[in-house]
Protein backbone atom coordinates (compact mmCIF):
# COMPACT_ATOMS: atom_id res chain seq x y z
CA UNK A 1 0.00 0.00 0.00
CA UNK A 2 1.06 3.59 -0.56
CA UNK A 3 -0.04 6.92 0.85
CA UNK A 4 -0.93 9.39 -1.90
CA UNK A 5 -3.04 11.77 0.21
CA UNK A 6 -6.02 13.45 -1.39
CA UNK A 7 -6.56 12.30 -4.96
CA UNK A 8 -8.75 12.43 -8.06
CA UNK A 9 -9.83 9.63 -10.39
CA UNK A 10 -11.33 10.38 -13.81
CA UNK A 11 -12.56 7.87 -16.35
CA UNK A 12 -15.53 6.27 -18.06
CA UNK A 13 -17.84 3.58 -16.81
CA UNK A 14 -18.21 0.36 -18.78
CA UNK A 15 -21.42 1.94 -20.16
CA UNK A 16 -19.41 4.88 -21.51
CA UNK A 17 -20.44 7.60 -19.05
CA UNK A 18 -17.68 9.91 -17.78
CA UNK A 19 -17.05 9.96 -14.04
CA UNK A 20 -14.87 11.73 -11.51
CA UNK A 21 -14.05 10.76 -7.95
CA UNK A 22 -12.42 12.84 -5.25
CA UNK A 23 -11.13 11.00 -2.19
CA UNK A 24 -9.83 12.48 1.03
CA UNK A 25 -7.03 10.37 2.47
CA UNK A 26 -5.49 11.83 5.59
CA UNK A 27 -3.20 10.96 8.46
CA UNK A 28 -3.42 14.34 10.22
CA UNK A 29 -7.13 15.23 9.90
CA UNK A 30 -9.17 12.03 9.40
CA UNK A 31 -12.33 13.29 11.14
CA UNK A 32 -13.99 14.87 8.11
CA UNK A 33 -17.16 14.32 6.11
CA UNK A 34 -18.57 15.39 2.75
CA UNK A 35 -21.83 17.31 2.43
CA UNK A 36 -23.86 18.18 -0.68
CA UNK A 37 -25.26 21.71 -0.77
CA UNK A 38 -27.13 22.46 -4.01
CA UNK A 39 -24.62 21.99 -6.86
CA UNK A 40 -21.54 21.68 -4.62
CA UNK A 41 -19.93 19.11 -2.35
CA UNK A 42 -18.00 20.40 0.65
CA UNK A 43 -15.37 18.68 2.76
CA UNK A 44 -15.83 19.77 6.38
CA UNK A 45 -14.39 18.64 9.74
CA UNK A 46 -16.67 16.90 12.22
CA UNK A 47 -15.30 19.24 14.88
CA UNK A 48 -15.47 22.85 13.68
CA UNK A 49 -12.57 23.83 15.95
CA UNK A 50 -10.23 21.89 13.67
CA UNK A 51 -10.75 24.59 11.04
CA UNK A 52 -8.69 26.90 13.26
CA UNK A 53 -5.75 24.49 13.16
CA UNK A 54 -5.38 24.28 9.40
CA UNK A 55 -6.88 26.52 6.67
CA UNK A 56 -6.77 23.73 4.08
CA UNK A 57 -9.07 21.11 5.62
CA UNK A 58 -12.45 22.63 4.70
CA UNK A 59 -13.38 23.49 1.09
CA UNK A 60 -15.60 22.80 -1.89
CA UNK A 61 -14.19 19.66 -3.54
CA UNK A 62 -16.70 19.22 -6.36
CA UNK A 63 -18.99 21.56 -8.24
CA UNK A 64 -21.48 20.91 -11.04
CA UNK A 65 -22.19 23.59 -13.65
CA UNK A 66 -24.80 22.36 -16.15
CA UNK A 67 -23.27 19.04 -17.24
CA UNK A 68 -19.67 20.00 -16.45
CA UNK A 69 -17.99 18.87 -13.24
CA UNK A 70 -15.06 20.62 -11.58
CA UNK A 71 -13.23 18.86 -8.76
CA UNK A 72 -10.15 19.64 -6.69
CA UNK A 73 -8.48 19.37 -3.33
CA UNK A 74 -9.00 22.93 -2.10
CA UNK A 75 -10.51 26.37 -2.45
CA UNK A 76 -9.29 26.63 -6.04
CA UNK A 77 -12.23 24.40 -7.09
CA UNK A 78 -14.67 27.32 -6.96
CA UNK A 79 -12.19 29.66 -8.63
CA UNK A 80 -11.82 27.22 -11.55
CA UNK A 81 -15.59 26.70 -11.89
CA UNK A 82 -16.15 30.43 -12.10
CA UNK A 83 -13.80 30.67 -15.10
CA UNK A 84 -15.30 27.90 -17.24
CA UNK A 85 -16.35 30.39 -19.91
CA UNK A 86 -12.64 30.93 -20.68
CA UNK A 87 -12.24 27.28 -21.74
CA UNK A 88 -11.09 24.29 -19.73
CA UNK A 89 -7.34 24.73 -20.14
CA UNK A 90 -7.27 28.39 -19.11
CA UNK A 91 -9.85 27.84 -16.38
CA UNK A 92 -7.46 25.36 -14.76
CA UNK A 93 -4.15 27.08 -15.42
CA UNK A 94 -4.90 30.60 -14.19
CA UNK A 95 -6.26 29.72 -10.72
CA UNK A 96 -3.57 27.12 -10.11
CA UNK A 97 -0.67 29.36 -11.03
CA UNK A 98 -2.22 32.26 -9.09
CA UNK A 99 -2.98 30.33 -5.89
CA UNK A 100 0.08 28.04 -6.18
CA UNK A 101 0.71 25.01 -3.96
CA UNK A 102 -0.57 24.92 -0.39
CA UNK A 103 1.77 26.67 2.02
CA UNK A 104 1.68 23.95 4.66
CA UNK A 105 4.61 22.02 6.10
CA UNK A 106 4.35 19.44 3.29
CA UNK A 107 4.16 22.00 0.44
CA UNK A 108 1.10 20.08 -0.73
CA UNK A 109 0.27 20.37 -4.44
CA UNK A 110 -3.11 21.55 -5.66
CA UNK A 111 -4.83 19.12 -8.03
CA UNK A 112 -7.92 19.65 -10.17
CA UNK A 113 -10.00 18.40 -13.07
CA UNK A 114 -12.67 19.64 -15.46
CA UNK A 115 -14.75 16.92 -17.07
CA UNK A 116 -17.87 16.77 -19.22
CA UNK A 117 -19.40 14.41 -21.79
CA UNK A 118 -16.88 15.41 -24.46
CA UNK A 119 -13.49 15.83 -22.81
CA UNK A 120 -11.47 15.85 -19.61
CA UNK A 121 -8.49 17.85 -18.38
CA UNK A 122 -6.35 17.06 -15.35
CA UNK A 123 -4.05 19.61 -13.76
CA UNK A 124 -1.76 20.23 -10.82
CA UNK A 125 0.58 22.81 -9.41
CA UNK A 126 3.41 21.95 -7.03
CA UNK A 127 6.49 23.78 -5.82
CA UNK A 128 8.49 23.16 -8.98
CA UNK A 129 5.90 22.47 -11.69
CA UNK A 130 2.56 23.26 -13.27
CA UNK A 131 0.84 20.92 -15.72
CA UNK A 132 -2.51 21.00 -17.50
CA UNK A 133 -3.21 18.02 -19.72
CA UNK A 134 -6.11 16.65 -21.71
CA UNK A 135 -6.60 12.93 -21.10
CA UNK A 136 -8.42 10.42 -23.27
CA UNK A 137 -10.79 8.51 -21.02
CA UNK A 138 -11.15 4.76 -21.40
CA UNK A 139 -14.16 2.66 -20.50
CA UNK A 140 -13.73 0.74 -17.26
CA UNK A 141 -10.55 2.64 -16.43
CA UNK A 142 -9.62 5.67 -14.32
CA UNK A 143 -6.62 8.01 -14.31
CA UNK A 144 -5.61 8.95 -10.78
CA UNK A 145 -3.77 12.07 -9.66
CA UNK A 146 -2.69 12.41 -6.04
CA UNK A 147 -0.88 15.02 -4.01
CA UNK A 148 1.87 12.72 -2.66
CA UNK A 149 3.96 10.16 -4.56
CA UNK A 150 1.60 10.42 -7.54
CA UNK A 151 1.48 14.06 -8.62
CA UNK A 152 1.89 13.43 -12.33
CA UNK A 153 -0.36 12.72 -15.30
CA UNK A 154 0.62 9.67 -17.32
CA UNK A 155 -0.41 6.21 -18.50
CA UNK A 156 1.24 4.54 -15.50
CA UNK A 157 -1.41 5.95 -13.16
CA UNK A 158 -4.47 4.10 -14.44
CA UNK A 159 -6.61 1.71 -12.39
CA UNK A 160 -9.57 -0.52 -13.20
CA UNK A 161 -12.96 0.89 -12.21
CA UNK A 162 -15.46 -1.91 -12.94
CA UNK A 163 -18.67 -0.16 -11.86
CA UNK A 164 -21.33 1.97 -13.53
CA UNK A 165 -23.14 4.07 -10.93
CA UNK A 166 -21.96 6.76 -8.52
CA UNK A 167 -22.77 4.78 -5.37
CA UNK A 168 -20.66 1.80 -6.39
CA UNK A 169 -17.80 3.93 -7.70
CA UNK A 170 -17.60 6.09 -4.57
CA UNK A 171 -17.49 2.99 -2.35
CA UNK A 172 -14.95 1.23 -4.58
CA UNK A 173 -12.52 4.15 -4.56
CA UNK A 174 -12.95 4.73 -0.83
CA UNK A 175 -12.02 1.11 -0.19
CA UNK A 176 -9.40 0.85 -2.95
CA UNK A 177 -6.84 -1.57 -1.58
CA UNK A 178 -3.63 0.12 -2.78
CA UNK A 179 -4.15 3.58 -1.24
CA UNK A 180 -3.89 4.16 2.51
CA UNK A 181 -5.81 6.20 5.11
CA UNK A 182 -9.24 6.63 3.46
CA UNK A 183 -11.58 9.22 4.98
CA UNK A 184 -14.37 10.02 2.52
CA UNK A 185 -15.02 9.63 -1.21
CA UNK A 186 -17.24 11.66 -3.57
CA UNK A 187 -18.20 10.35 -7.02
CA UNK A 188 -20.03 12.04 -9.88
CA UNK A 189 -21.21 10.28 -13.04
CA UNK A 190 -22.15 12.42 -16.03
CA UNK A 191 -25.13 11.27 -18.08
CA UNK A 192 -26.63 12.93 -21.16
CA UNK A 193 -29.20 14.84 -19.12
CA UNK A 194 -27.95 14.84 -15.52
CA UNK A 195 -25.08 14.37 -13.11
CA UNK A 196 -25.47 11.86 -10.28
CA UNK A 197 -23.43 12.39 -7.11
CA UNK A 198 -22.75 9.92 -4.32
CA UNK A 199 -20.73 10.07 -1.10
CA UNK A 200 -19.12 7.15 0.71
CA UNK A 201 -19.26 6.36 3.57
N, C-alpha and C positions, 0 to 999 in steps of 0.2 A: 504493500500500500504506500501511497505517497500523499503528502499534504500540498495541495495546490491553492488553498484558501478559497476565496469567493471565485466563482467561475460561471461562464456562459456555455451553453450548448445550442447550436443551430443546425437544423437539418430538415428532412422531409420524412413524413410517415410513410409506411408501406403503401398507403392509399394516395400518396402524392401531395399531401397538404403540408405546407411549411410550418415549422414549429420553432420555438425558442424556449429555453429553460434558463433560469437564473437560480443558482444554489449558493446559499450562505454556508460556508464551512469556516469554523472559527475555534481557536484554542482559547483566546482571551475573553471573548464576549459571546458565549454560547446561548445565553438566555434571551433569545430574540424570536419574534414571530413575524409573519407576513399578514397584511390586512388589505383587502380590496376596498377602495373608496372611489366610486364612479368608474372612471376609465384608467385609474392608476392602482398600482400595488406598492405599498410601503413596507419597508423593513423597520420595525420598531422594537426597542428593548421591553422586556416584561416589567422591569423596574425602571421607571422614568428617571431616576437619579443617575443611572448609568450614562445618560446622555451628557451629563456634566463631566464625565471622565474622558470622553473621546468624542470629537465632533463628527467622526466618520461612521458611526454605528447606526444612525437613523437617516433614512433617505427613501426617495421614490426609486424603486429598482426596475419597474416596468410600466410602460405607458402606451395606451392604444389610441391612435389617431386615425379615424376611419378604419381602413383595413391594413394599416401600417403599425408595426410594433417596434418600439424603442426599448432597449433594456441596457442596464449598466449597474456598476457596483458603487454608485455614489450620486451626489447631487447633480452631476453633469447630465444625468438622464433627462431631466426636465429641460435643461439648456439645449440639448440636442433635439428633443422633440419640438421645441419652439422654433427651430431653424429648418424644419423639413422642406419648406418651400424653396430653399436654396439648393436642393438636391442632396442625396444621401451622403456623398463623399464629403462635400463641404460642411454639411450639418454635423458630421462626426469630427472632422479635422479641427475646425475652429474652436469649439468648446474644449476639446482635449488639449490643444496646444496652449489655450488661454489659461485653463485651470491647472494644467500640469499634473504630475503625480501627487499622491497624498503625502503631506508633510508630517508623517508619523515616524516612529523610530525604525520602521521597516522600509520606508520610502516606497510604499505600496503603489503599484501601477493602477491607473484607471483603465477599465475595459468597457467596451460598449458594442452594441450592434443595432442596425436598422434592417428590418426584414418585412417583406410583403409577399404577395403572391408571385411576383415577377423576379425579384432579385434580393440578395442579401449581402450586406457589408459587415465585416468585423473590423474592430479598431482597438488600439491601445496606445497609451502614452506611459513611458517609464522614465527613469532618470536620464537615460542615455539614448532614448529612441522614441519615435512616433511612427506608427504604421496604420494605414487604412487600406483594406483590401477587399475586393469583391470575391466571394466564394461561390462555387457552383455546388448547390446542394444535391445530395444523393438520397434516393429513397431508402429508408431503413437505416440511415447513417446520420451521425451528428459530429460536426466540428466542435471541439471544446477549446476554450481560451480562459486560462486562469491567471491569477495575479502572482502566484509563486510557482517556480519550477516549470511553468508552462505558458509563459507570456510570449507567445509567438503564434503565427498563423501559418500552418503548413499541413501537408497531407499525412504527417506522422501523428497528428492529434485528431484522429477520427475514431469514434466508438460506434458500436452497433446500438441502435435504438429500435427494438422490435415491437413497438406499440403504436396505436393509432389515435388514442384520445388523450386529452390533457390530464385527466386523473391518473391514468396509468403511467404516462411519461413523467409526471411530477414525482410520483412514488418511486419509479425506477431510478431516476437520477439522484433522488435523495439517498437511496439505499445502494447506489452504485459501489461495487465492492472495492474498486481500486483507489478511491479517493477518501481520505480520512476526515474525521470531525464534522459530520453533517449536522446542520442546524435546521434549515428550512429550505424548501424548493418551490419555485413558482414556474409553471409551464403555461404557455399560450400556443394554441393551434389555430392557424389562419385558414378559414374556409372561404368559399366564394362570396358569402353574404354575411359573415360574422367572424368574431374571434372568441374562442372559448378559453377561459382561464381557470386554472386549478392550482391549489396550494397543498403541499404535503409537508409535515403531517397536518 
